[in-house]
Every structure is written in structure tokens, then in C-alpha cells.
Amino acid sequence: MNAPSRDDAIHRAHDVAGWSDGEQIVRLILSGSDRVVAGVSGPGGSGKSTLLQRMAAELRAGGARVVHGTDPGPAEDGASPVVMLVDDAEQLGPAELAVLDGSVDDVAHLVVAFRPTPASPVANVFDHAGRRRPVVTLHPLAAAEIADRWTTLMHAPPEAGRVDRVLELTHGNPRLVDLVLVAIRDEGWDLDTASDLPGPLLTYVSTELDALDRDTREFVLALAIGFSTSGPALATAPRFAGADTLALVQGARAAGLAAADGALCPLVRSSVLRTALPDEAWSLRRELVDAMAATGTPLEATAMSLADDGFRDARLAGALEQAGDELLPTDPAGAARRYAAAVAAGADRTGLQARRAHAAWAAGDVRDAERLVDRLLARADSPDMCRGVEVAAAVWARQGLLHRSAVAYERLASDRCALAPLAVVCLVATGEPERAVSLRTSGERIAYPTSSYVALDLMADGILRFLDGDHERALAFLLNASSLMSEAGPATVLPEVPAVLAAQVGLVIGELAVADGVLSAAIEGGQGGPAFTARLLLTRGLVALRADRPRQARAHLVAAMADAAMHPIGLRDELLASALRVGLARHQGEIPLLLQTWREARPALAGMRPDLTILPALAELVLAAARLDEMHLVESRVDEARALIERVGADGPLSTALHWTEIEAALLRNDPGGVEDHARVLSTRGDDRIARRLADAARTWASALGGNVDVEGVERAARELESAGYPWDAARLAGHAAARAAEHQDSLRLLALARSLHPDETPSDRDASGASLGAAGSPGPEPSQDDSALSAREREVARLVLEGKTYVEIGETIFISPRTAEHHIARIRRKLGATNRSDLIAKLRSALGE
């Protein structure tokens, strides 16, 4: 069958399949040294017709007389020898074959193109021709050849992975490759989904199918449905009993529809199924399942495709359900697909609801998990209710309803002791330590626990030890729990991951490096699965902000929001993201941005019921409210947090951290009385080293703001603040004191201290948003372009000028004296050639690209 015309560019000599061999035949013919009888063999779509066309053009250009078909026509005196080109020789009838056979001796040269069909009569022609019969065998295109065709058609080289995808879909069949490339170029066809097959492709496959005999066409449809030439199912199916399988495979291969092993390429399979009669396809699917069941062949390998095709069968559903159960611990997304396919194949929807919710949660599709558990909980008689409630409790925690999760876990702890540790964690976090301790001491332990259960056990023990005051041991337990949970995989459904708990303990006891390290390892290990990626990143951002690494914090925020675009976050993490945005704006001293982010944060704050896991985020929001003189909007939340902390231990580090937040708020409001009230409480905690240091720092800071600067006291207090895990506050204390010091030398001394406490974020690596990062993970300075370019410090000052800050405010922000800030601005003015303030502002915006 002649090939449909393709894009003219495809017919360039270097794009014609088999041209290197075909060119040699052309040269032999034109040399006139001997008669040539040659063949061109290849399956449908391999390019035989294209190769003959190219050879004909070259032969005519060389002076040969070319005729097509089996009739050479009348001889012409003095004319050049005839070169007979015969295409699709396998379609010739007996009479035409006889003429062709007789022409071997009558014409000077003969080139015959044919498909390698079983017992092809064309072979007799070559037997008659003796040894003078070179055959060009056309093969599928290799990746490099597909890349050449892509470049020719698209006028640009293919992107990474595109050639491999084309090869996967077409198995390298030249015709299919060309049809795909033209569809991509002219129709914008989606190569990744390969849906909505191009019309020319469907037409081509349908034409090839129509040309097959009935048995071979039926065999190709069977292959498309899922029969395999290598398994026993084909021989067991009634309609193929006694069939010559080898001949059927050869027929499908000759048509270009099957590979050497009898497999259909994805595009052919889709096209065959699209054009098949529904009744015929259904009958073959039934025979396939019957044959596989009769021979004991596992159904799972073909079950997904059968279910996707709409075939329903209890055996199919059972195989898919079992496959989902096996995949759930390691590949929850794959399990979710198989459970959905099982339902489509006829499995009990209600019976699979809880497992589907579990798989959806573990795969990061939290909204689908929530939808599924809502349906499950709507029926009191739903099976697998424990699993369903377990998923529901995790969903509730994500939405800020940890108290509701605690009740659910506590009720189920007696039925499933594996949930008891989670009940303990949630009860403590919601201010019910007595119930948590009672449950922990009376609950049963699993005799042979898995790694994930050991991690849950360590979580519960760690949080209880934290309440008992054994903070170092508590942190060790939680770090071990985090490591085990990362190794356990994503299938454990959790209200909170141990890495976040460990990081929050690290924050309140001043171990910022430990907090960052455990979060980094958890992110790399995929702890908790996709449902927790954004939460881990946001928590790490909050740790970075506390460590005075705002650029790192912003990078983690950007990465978290990118993940949230794929896996939407709940109210708890919305509050965390809002706190991080507010904290970044406060650190930058940008009041308009702080006001904007604070307003955006208020809905999440209003909808959130405080628990221990949100206290770090609440602290940032309280300080923003204090800075904007809107403390009345957070007072009720602070009261709730204070009451919550009192229930779990009024004198512990959580209480100390809250008092320090209220001290900072009082400092921002210029309320020395409020500072002293909280400092007095902290100073009474003789066993709490951090509390005493914070009390001293608070009094020193308030005194400095009042104009009484004790340089040595400020230095001591700043160092103690830094060691307690508050480096930014330490630098601010030194900077504020420097601005109020009576002696210039004291001011310079304190400014130097402030700069030493402020980390220098230098470039080295890449942050999560792609910017250059240093050892601390911050964007690096812009490269200097020439002598008139602004230095890194001058650019920093320039940004603060554009924000409208005064010399004093600039000095307090970056810990330099107001006079130094003035000198920087004078140099900037000279470098930019600014004549007045308006001119300076315009040129600064241009220089900074704003």
C-alpha cells in the first residue's frame, strides 16, 4: 500500500530510511557493470515507498529510464536500460507475479519493495534471480534518527526527553514518527498525555487494519486488549486454539503494527481500541480474563488497562484491590490509582473507601482524602472505620482542629493500640497532659512493632519527657523518632510529624542548629509524604527567621508555596505561612508590607484554635500586632495560649518563650512597666537558665531605650540573648543601645557588637528559589559592573532610602551609626550624579531595577 504523502522536509535524502543502502544500489545500476535485481523489505510504515521514490529520482537524474509496476512497456532502440521499480509486491496477484517473474530476464534492472509477510510469493522472484538479489532491510528509527527528523520539521533541536517519548509511543516506526511530529508541529498535540489521537494517525492505523485478513485483525485487537504472545492465556482462549501464532505475529509485524516480540506500541494500541467494535472488544476482554484465571496468570499486569477501558469483572476488581494493598506502604499514589480502578471494575465502593482515603492522604491528595472520609463517616456501619477515623483525625489536625483529633485518637486507642501514641501527642498539644499520661501508662504496647510504630512511641515519650522538664532527653527521643519516620515511608497517617515537634523543642531551648538540621533531614527524606512537605519547609523558614537568616527564610517560604500549588495547605499551615510573611516584613522594617501581611494573616489567626504546635507562629503575629499598635486583635489568642501553657506546665520553656514574646511586644509599645512585669516572673525561675538570661536582657533593653545605657551590661545581655537562641533580638538590643549611648566610642563599640551578632549571609550554594546561596543559604551580592556601580552595602542603604527611612532608622536597621548612613548616601549621590533628592530617588530606582 502506498504511503500517504508527508511533509516535504521528511523526503530529504538524509531523512529517508535506508538511503545509505539504496544509494549503493543506485550507483550499481548507473555504473552499468552488471544487471541488478534488488529488494527493499520492511513492515508497513518503514519507508519503502519513500525510499523507492528517492531512488527513482536519483536514477532519472543519472540518465536511467525508470518504470513503475510490472509492465516495462515497449523496448526503445538506443534507449537507456530499463529500471523497473515495483512497490507493495506482496499485494500482487498470481498473474502479476508471473509477469514480474518473467521480467527478471527481460529488463536490465529490477527493484522490488515488499512487506515480509509469511510465505511471501515474492521470494520466488528472488530465487529465480539467483544470487544477484541484494535486499535492503528497513528497521525502526533509532533515537538519533528521530532527533534529526524533529530538528528538520521543527527547525529546532528537541528538548530533553522528547525523543525518548516519541520512541516510546511509536517504537521507532518511521510513519508513526512522522505523523506524531507533524501533529505536534501543526496541531500542538500533547506528547506527554498522548490523548486525543491525531486524525491522520487514526486513519493510518484503521487503513492498515482493514487491509489485514480477519484472523490477523482479530489477533491485533487481542494484543491491544492485553493478550500476550509470551503467556499461556493466548493459547487457552477459545478463538485462538490451534491458531498459527507465529504466522499471526508475522502478519502484524509486516503491517507495521507490532514489534518483533508481538507487542503493540502505545499509539497503535490506543488507535486499535479506539476503532474497535465495542461488542468484539468486550468479548475478547472476557476471554482474556477467563484465560488468565484458567492458567493461573496474575491479573494485575493487565488489570489497570482493562479497568481503564471500562471492563467490569469481580476477578479484575479483586486483583486491583490486592495490588493496591501491596503498594500502599511504598507507593501510595500507585495504590490510589489501583483502588480507583478496582471500584471502576466493580469492587465494593464502601469497603474500599477508608483505604482510598488512606492512599490519597499518603500521596498528598489531602482534599480527596477529606472527601472520601466525609462519605465514610456519614455512615455508622461503614467498614474499616478505624482507618477512616485515623485519616479524618489527620485531616482535622491540618485544619487546626487538633482537639478534635485528640478525641478521635483517644476513643480509638482501646481498639487499635497503634493509635495510642498519637492520642498522647494530641492530648498534650491541646493541654490535656493528665489524660495523656494516663493513656500512656495504661495503654498496651505492640509486641512486634514496625519502624513507624517505634517512631510513634518515641514521639509520645519525647513529648511527655519534655513536660517533665527533661528537655535534652525529650529532644533526643524526638530526633530518633524523626529519623525512623523518614525511613518508614509516607504511608503512616499523622496529625504531626516528629521533625516539627523536635524543631519546636529546639526553638524553645535555644538549639536552633539542631532544629534546622532535623527539618532539613526530614525534607530530604520525605517525612510524612507530600502532605507535610510545605509544613516542614515553613517550619524551617520560621527557624531561619529566628536565627536571623531572613533570606533563607524567604527561600523556604517560596519553596513551600510552590509545593502548596500542587498540594494545597490547610488552615494550620496557612497560619504558619502568614506568620513567616509577617516576620519577614518586620525584620525588613517595611511598615507598608508589614501592614499588608498582617491584614492577610488575620483571617487565619481568627479561625485557629491555639494548641502547642502553633505557638511559634503566634509569637510572630503578636509582635506584628504590637508593632502596628493592634494588640487588641491578639489579646484573646494570647490569653488562650497562656491558659494552655499553664495546663501543661506553667514554669517550663514554653511559658518562658511566651513571656519573652510579651516582653518584646511591651518594648515595641514603649511599655517599661509591662517589660518589668514579665521580667519579674522570669527572674524567679532559678532553675531555668534561659529564663534568667531573658529577664536580665529585658531589663537591660528597657533601660537602654530609656537612655540609660550600661555598655558592659548591654554586651553581656546581648551575648546571653544570642546563646538563648535569639540572635536577631541580641543584635537589635545592641543597635538600640548604640543609638542612645552618650559617648561616641560607646556607640561605635555597641555597633560593632551588633554587626558581630548579625550573621553575614554570603553566597555559596543555591536556595530553594534558585538564587545564589552562601553557607548560611542567603542570596549573594550582585557583581560589581564598574567603578561607578554601587557596592553591596550601598545597595542595602539605597533600598532603605527608597523605603523613606531617616539616617537614624537606616542605622538601626543595619547596625551602623546615623553619621555612617549619611556618608553612604553622600557617596551614592556622587556615584549616580544626583543633583537633588528627587533626582536621587529616580536614579536609585533605576540602579536597583525598581
N, C-alpha and C positions, 0 to 999 in steps of 0.2 A: 504494500500500500504506500502510495506516495505521501511524503510528509507535507503537512500544511506549511505554507510559507512562514518564515520567521523574519525577525528584524534583519535588515541588510547587513548590519555590522557583524552579525553572527557568521556570515559567509566569508569573512576574510580568511585568507589561506591559513594563517597561523591559528585560527579558531576552529578549523574543520577537523573533526575527529579522524584519525588515521591518515592524515595528509602526508606525513613523512614516508609511509609505505606506499601510498598512492602515487606520490611524486616519482618514486623509483620505477613503478610500472609505466608511468607516462614516459619517462626517459628511455626505458627499454623499447617501447613502441616507436618512439620518434627516432631512435638510433637506427632502426631498420635491420638490426643484426639477425633477428630470428622472430618467428611467429610467437605471439604471447597469448596464452589463454589463462586468465586470472579470475579469481573470485573475491568478492567482498562479503564477508559473513558477519552478521551481528543481529541482535534482537531488535524488536521494534523500538524506534526512538533512538537508536545508537548512532544514527547519522549516515547510513548507507547512501540514501538518495542525495544528501548534501555532498558527500564525497564524490559520487558519480558526476554530479553537476560541475564540481570543481575540475575533475579530470577531463570532462568534455571540453570545458573552456580552454584548458591548457593544451589539449590535443589539437583543437581547431587553431589555436594561436601558433602551434608548431607546424601547421600545414596538413594535418591528417583530416580525412573525411570521416565524420562521426555520424552513425545512425543509431537510433534508439529502437529497441524492440527486436523481434526475431526475424524481421524481413529486411535483408540487406539492400533490396532494390536492385535494379539492373546495373550490370557492370558498365563502367565508363572507361573507354580507351584512354590510356595515358594519365588516368586519374590516380590520385594517391590511394594507397591501400585502405580498405575499409576497416574501421574500428567499430565493432558492434558493442553497444552498451545495453545490457538487459537488467532492468530493475525489478524487484519483487518477483524473482524467478520461482519462488515457492508457490506462487499463485497460478502459474502456467498450467494449462490443461494438457492432456496427453498429446494432442495434435501439435500444440505449440512446442512442447518439449521435443517432439520428434523433429520438428523443423530446426530447433536450436541444436539438437544433437548432430543433425546433418550439416549444420553451418560451421562446425568446428574445423572441417577441412576446406570449406568454401571461402571463408573470409580470412583476411590476413591476421586479424587480432579480435579477441573476444574477452569482454569483462562482464561478469555476471554477479549481480548483488542478490543475496538471498538470506532469509532467516534460517537458523539451524533447527528446523523442525524435525521431529522424529522420522526416520526412514525417508529423508528427503529425496525425491527422484532426481533432483538437480545433481546429486552426487554421481549419477550415471554419466552425465555430460563430462564431468572431470575425469572419470575413469577412462572414457573414450579418448580424452585428450592426453592421456599418459602422464608423464612427469612434468609436462610443461604447464603446470597449473598452480602458480603461487596464489595463496589466499591471504587477503588482508582481514584479520580478525579484529573487530572493533570492541573495545572494552569500556566499562564505565569511566567517567571522568574522575581524575584524582583531584585533590584539594587545590593544587597549584593551577590546574586547568580551569577549575571553576572560578578561581580568583581572577584569572586572565579574562574570562568571559564577563565577569562582574565589572571589571575595570573598563572593558570595551563598551559595554552597554550603559553604565552609569557615568562614564567619564571621570571616575574617581575610584581609588582602591577601596576594597571593602573594609568595614570596621572589624575589630577583633570579635571573633565568634560567629560572624555572619556566614563565612564559607562553611564552617563546620555544621551550622544549622541547615544550610541548603543541602549539604551532603547527607545529613541525617534524614531529611524529608524525601529526598529523591533517589538515594543510593547511587548517585552519580549518573543516572540516565540522562544523556545529553538533551533529549527532547524535553523531559520534565524540568531539567535545569533551566533551559531557555524559557519555558513557559513561566516558571517561577520568577526569573529575573525580569522578564517583561512585565509581569503583573506587579512586581514591586515598583518598577520604574513608572509605569503608566497608570496604575490604579492605586498606588500606595498600599499594596497588600501587606498585611501584618505578618511578618515572617515568624514572629515569636509565638503567636497564638495559632497560626495556620488555620484559622476558621474562615467561613465564607469562601469556600474554594473558588478560584477564578473560573469563569465560564469556559474559556478555551481549554483549561485543564480537564474539566468535566467532560467536555465534548471529545477531547482526545481519548480519554480512558474509555468512555462509552463506545466510541467507534472501534477501539481495539477489542473490547468485549464482544461487540456484535459480530466481529469477524471470526471469533472462535467457534469451534464446534460446541454442541450443547454440553458434553461431558467436561470439557476443559473450562468452559464458562462457569459451570456449577462448581468445579473444583476451585477456581479462583475466588468465588464467593465464599466457599467454605474456609479458605485460608483467611479471607478478610474477617470472617466471623470469629475465628480463633482456633480452627483446626491447625495442627502442626504436622509436617511431613516426618518429623523425627519421633513422634509419640505413637502409642498404640491406639489412640482414640480414632484416628482416621480409618484404620483397618477394621475397627469394630463397628463403625457407622454403617447401617444397612445399605445406603445408596452407594457406598464406595467398596463394599465387599467384592472382592475379586477383580477390582479395577487395576489397570496397569498404572500404578502411581508414578513410576519413572517417566512414562510417556506423558502423563498429565503435567508433571513438573516441567518437562522439556517444552511442552506446548505453551505453558505460562511464561517460561523464560524466553522462548522465541518471540512471544508477543511483547516482550519488554516489561511485563507486569510483575515478574518475580525474579528474585536474586538466585544465585546458584544453589543456595540451600532451600529454596522454595519460599522464602519469606517475602512478603509484600512490603514495599516501602510505605511509610505513613501516608503519603499523599495518594498513592494508588489505593490503599486500604480505605481511606476516607471516601474517595471517589466511588469505589465499588459499592460501598454500603449506601452512599447517597443515591445511587442509580438503581439499586436492587429493588425487586418487588417485595413488599412487606411480608406477604404470606410465605414466600420462598425463604426469606431471611429468617423468619420466626421458626419455620420447620427445621432449618439447619441448626439454629441455636439449640433447639430442643434435642436434636440428635447429638450435638456436641456434649451437652451436659449429661445426657444418658450414657454416652460412650465413655466419658471421663469417669463417671460414677461406676460403671461396669468394670472398668480396668483398674480402678483404684488410683487414678491420676488426680493429684491435688487440683482443686478447682481455683485456688486463689490466684494463680498466674493469669487466668483469663477472666476471672470473675468481675474485675473492675470494668473492663471494656464491655462485657455483656450487660452489666447493670447500667452503664452509661448509655447503652443502646436501647434501654427500656425493657429489657427482658426480665421477667419476674419468675422466680423459682425458689422454693424453700431451701433446696440444697445450696443454691448460689448464695442466698442470704446467710445461711449458716457458715459458709466458708468465709465470707466477708467479715462477719461478726468475730469469728475466731482470729482472723488476720488482724483485725483492729485491736483485739485484746493483747496480741503478741507485740504489736507495735507501740502501744500506749506508753510503756515506760521509757522508750528511747526515741520514738518518732511520733509525738502526739498529733502533729499535723497530718501525717500519713494515716494514723488511726482515725482521726476525724473524717477523712475522706472515705475510708472503708466503712465506717459506721453509717455515714450518709448513704453510701451505695447499698449497704445492706438493707436499709429502710426502703430505698427505691426498688430493691429486688424482692421485697415482701416481708422483711423482718418486722417483729413487733415494735412499733414506734415507741410505745410507752416503756417497754422493757429496756430499750437502749437509751432512753432519754438521759439518765444520770451519767452513763459512760460518755455519751456525746458531749455533755456539758463539761465533764472532766477533761476530755481531749481538747475541746475548744479553749478552755482556760489555759491548759498547759501549752497550747500552741500560740497563745497570745490573743486569741479572738474572744476577748472578755465580754463584749456585747452579745455575741452569740451564746456564750456560756450563761449569761444572765437571762437571756430569753428562754433558753432551754430549762433552766432550773425554776423559773417562774411557772412554766407549764407543769413541771413535775410537782411542785409544792401545792399547786392548785387542786391536786387530787390526793386525798388522805391515804388511798390504797395503792399509791404508786410503788412499784418495786425499786429495790436498791435505794431506799430513802436516805440511808446514812451517807452514801456517797453524794447524793444530791444536796443534802444539807451542808456537807463539807464544802462543796463548791459554792453554795449560797453564802456561807459564812465568810469565805474569802472575798466574794463579790461585795458583801456588806462592808467588810473592813476597807476595801478600796474606796467605797463611797463615804467613808468617815463614820460608819456605824459600828465601830469596834465593840461597843457594849452589847449590840445585838449579836455579833459573832460570838462573844463570850458566853452568852446564854445558850446559844445553839451548841457550841462545843461542850459546854458543861452537861447539857442534857444527854448528849450522845456519848459522853466519856464512859458511862457504865456499859453501853452496848459495844462500843469499839474503843478499847483502851488505847489504841494508837492516837486517838484524838485528845486524850487527857493532857499531854504536854501543851498542845495548842490552847486548850482551855486555861491552863495555868498562865501562859503568856498573856492572853487576852484579859483575864481577870486582873492580873497585876496592872496591866496598862490602863485599865478602866477604874482603878482604885479599889479593888476588892482583894487585898492581899490575904486576909484570913481564909476566905473561900479557896484561894489558890493554894495555900499551904495545906489546908485540909484535904483537898483533892489530890495533891501530890503525895501526901503521906499515906492516904488510904487507897489510892488507885493501884491497880495491878500493873505489872511490868511485863512486856513481851519476853518470852523465854529466849527466842532466837531472833533478835531484831535485825532489820536491814540497816544499811548505812543511813538512809533518810530518817529512820526512826531513832537511831542513835543521835542524829543531829537534833531532832525534836527534843529528845531527852536533855541534851546539853543546853538547848535554848531555855527550857524550863528551869533547869538547875542554875543556869547562869543568871537569869533574871531574879530568882529567889535569893541567890547569894549577894546580888547587888543590893537588894533590900536589907539584907543582914549586915551590910557595911563592909563585906569582903570584896572590895571593888576590883582588886588585882585578879583575884581568883575568878570573879564573875566575868571579867574581860577575857581571861584565858579560856573559860568554858565557851563563851560566845564565839571567839575566834576559831576554836576547834569545830564548833557547830557549823560555822560558815564554810570552812574548808570541806567538811563532809557533805554539806548540802550542795556545794558546787559540783562535787564528784557524782552525786546521786542522780543528776539529770533533772529535767524540767517537770517531771510528772507529779511530783508532790504538790498538792494544793495547799497553799499557805496564806494566812492573813498578813504575815510579815516575814521577810527573810532575815536570817540571823546576821547577815552582814550589816544591815541597817541598825539592828539593835546593838551590835558591837560598836559601830561607829558612834552611835549616840552616847553609849557609855564612855567611849574615848573622848568625846567632846566635853562631857561634864567633869571628867577627872583630868583634863588638860593634855591628853595623849592624842594630839592632832595628827601626827605622822602615822600612828597606828590606825587611826580612823580612816585616813586616806588610803593606807595600804590595804586594809581589808576590803574596802569598797572597790579599789582597783582590781584586786584579785577576783572579786565576785562578778564584776562586769565582764572580765575576760573569760571567766568560767561559765557565764550564762546562768548565774544562780537564779532560781525561781522561774526561769524561762522568760519569754518575751513580755509577759505580763509585768515583770519587775524591772525591765531594763531602764525605763525612764526614771523610775523611783531611785534606783541605785545611782544614776547619773546626777539627779537633782540633789540627793543627799551628799554626794561627793562635791557638788558645787557649793553647797552650804558649808561644808568643811573647809573648802578652799577659801571661801569668803571670810570665815572666822580666822583662818591662817594668814589673812591679808594678801591673798593671791587673787585679786579680782579678775584678772584676765583668764586665769584657769577657770574660775567660777563661771565666767561668761561662756567659755568654750564648752563646759559641761552642760550648761543651760541650753545652748544651741543644739548640742547632740541629743539632749533629752527631748527637745521639741521636735527634732527631726524624727526621732523614734515614735513620738506621740502621734505624728501624722499617719503612721501605719498601725499603731496600737493605741487608740485613744485612752487617755488617763482618766482616773476617777477624781472625785472631789478632794480626797486626801492629797493627791499629788498636784492637783491644781493649786491648792493652798501652798504647797511646798514650792512650786514654780513661782507663784506670786511673791512669796517671801524672798526668794532669791532675786527676783527682779527689783523688788523694793530695796533689798540690801545693797545691790549693785548701784542703784541710783543714789542711795545715802552715802556709800563710800566715795562716789564720784563728786558729791556735793552739788548735784544738779537738782535744784529745787523744783523746776517745772517737770522734769522727768520723775522725780520722787512723788510729786503730787499726782501725776498721771498713773503711775504704777500702783500707788496706794489706793486710788479710786477703783482701779481694776481689781484689786485684791479684796476689796470689802465684801462682795457677794460670797466668795469662797469662805471668808472668815465668818460671816454671819450664818452660813449653813453648816459650819463644822462644830461638832460637839467635842470639846477638848479630851484628849487622852495623852498618855505619856509620850507617844510617838510623834506628836505634833509640836511639842514644846520648843524645839529649836526654831521651827518656822514661826511660832507665835512670838518668840523673842524679837525677831527681826521686824515683825509687824507692829509690835508695841513701840519699838524705838522709832519707827517711821511716824506713828501717831504722835509720839512726844515731839518729834522734830517739827511736825506740822501743826502742833497745838490742837490735836484732836483726840486726846487721851480718853475723853468721854465715850468714844466709839469702841474702845477696847477694855474698858474697866470691868465689864461683866465677864469677859473672857479671862482676864487676869484673876478675878475673884474665883472663877471656876477652876482655873489652873492651881491656884493656891490651895483650894479645898481638896483638890485631887491629890496634890503632893502631901498634904497633911495626913491623908488617909494611908499613904504608903510609907511615910517616914518623914516627919517634919524637919529633922535635923540633918538629912542626907544631902548629897551633892546636887540633887535635883532642886531642892529648896535653895541651896546656895546659888545656883545658876539663875533661878528666878529672882532672888534678891539682887543679884548683880544687874540683871536686866532693868529692874525698877530703880536701881541706883543710877544707871546710865540715863534712864528716862528723866529722873529728877535733875541730873546735870544738864540735860538738854533744855529743861524747863526753867533752869536757874533757880532750883528749889533746894537750897542747902539744908533746910530742915528735913526734907524728905530723904536726902542723902544720908544724913546722920541717923535717922530712924532705922534705915536698913543696915547701915554700917554697925550700929549698936548690936543688932541681932546677930550679925556675922561674927563680931568680935567675941561673943560669948561662947562660941563653939571651939573650945580649947583643943579638941582632938582633930579638928578639921583644918589642916594646914592651909588649904586653898581659901577657905572662908576667912581666916585671919588676914591673909595677904590681900584679899579683895577689900576687906574692911579698911585696912591701912591705906590702900590705893584710893579708895573712895574719899576718905578724909583729906588726903594729900591733894587730890584733884580739886575738891571743893574749895580748899584753902587757896590753891593757886588761882582758880577762877575769881576768887575774891581779892586777888592782888597780893597775897602773902605767899611768896614763892621761896620754899626751902630747897635749894638746888640739890643738896645731898639727899634730902627726903624724896624729892621727885625722882632722882636717879634710882634710888632704892625701890620706890613704889613701881616705877616703870619696869624695872627688871623683874620684880615679883609678878606683875601682871603678865609679862611675857612668859614666864615659867608656868603660870597658871593656865596658859592656853589662850591668852588674849593679846596677841602681838599688835593688832591694829589699835586697840584701845591704849596699849602702852605707848605707842608712837604718838597718838593724839594727846595723851596726858603730857608728854614731853614737849610737844609742839605748842599746846595751850600755855604751859608754864613759861616757855621761851618767849612767847609774845608778851608776857606780863612781868618778866624779870626786870628788876630795877637796874641791874648792871649789864652793860653791853657784853662783857665777857661771859657772864652767866647765860645770857641769851644765846650766844654762839655755842656755848658748851651744851646747852639743852637741845639746840637744833641739831648738833652733831649726834647727840644721843637718839633723837627722833629718827634721823636718817639711818642710823645703825640698826634700829629696831624695824625699820620699814624694809621688807625684802626687795632685793633687786632682781626683777624678773627678766632674765637675759635669754636670748634666742639660742635654741639648740635642736629641739625636736619639732613635731607638728602637733598643734592642738586639734581638738575634735572638730573644729570648723574649718580646718585646713590652713590656719595661719601659722607662721613660724613660731616655734616654742623653744624656750630655754629649759634648763634643768628643772626650773620650777614650773615650766609649762606655760609661759606667757609669750605673747607676740613680741617679736624683736623690734629694734628700732629701724626706722626707714633708712635706706642707704643714702649717704650724702652724695649730692649730684655735682656741686661745685662749691667754691668758697663763699658764695652768697646764699647757699642753702641753709636752712635753719637746722641747728643741732637738735638732738633728741630732747634735751632739757628745754630748749627754746620752743620747740613744738608743743611741749607739755604746757608751758606758760601761755603760749598763744591760744591754746584751746580754752584755758581758764579765762583769758581776756575776752574771748568771744562769748563766754557764759556770763559776762558782765561783772566778774569778781574784782574787788579792790585789791590793792597791794597787800593789805593785811590778810584778806581772805585767801589770796593766792599763796601767801607764805604759810598759813595754817594748813592749807590743803596738801602742799608738797614739802612741808617742813623746811622752809627757808625763811630768812628774815624779810620783812617788808622792803627794806632797802635793797636787798639782793633781787627781789622780784622787780623792783623799779629799774635796776641796772639791766636785767634781762630784757625788759620791754624796750628800753632805750636802744640796746644793740639790735633788737628785732626791727625797730623803726629805721635804724640806719641801713641795715641789710636790705630792707624792702624799699627804701627810698620814700617812706610815707611822710607826707607833709603835715597832716593833722590827724585827729582821732578817727574821723570818718574814713579818710583815705587808708589809715592803718587797718581798720576793721575790714574794709573791702579787700585789701591786699592779703590780710591773714586768711580770709575765706578762700581766696584763690590759691594761696600757698598750701592750705590744708585740704583742698579739694572739696570744700563745703559750699 
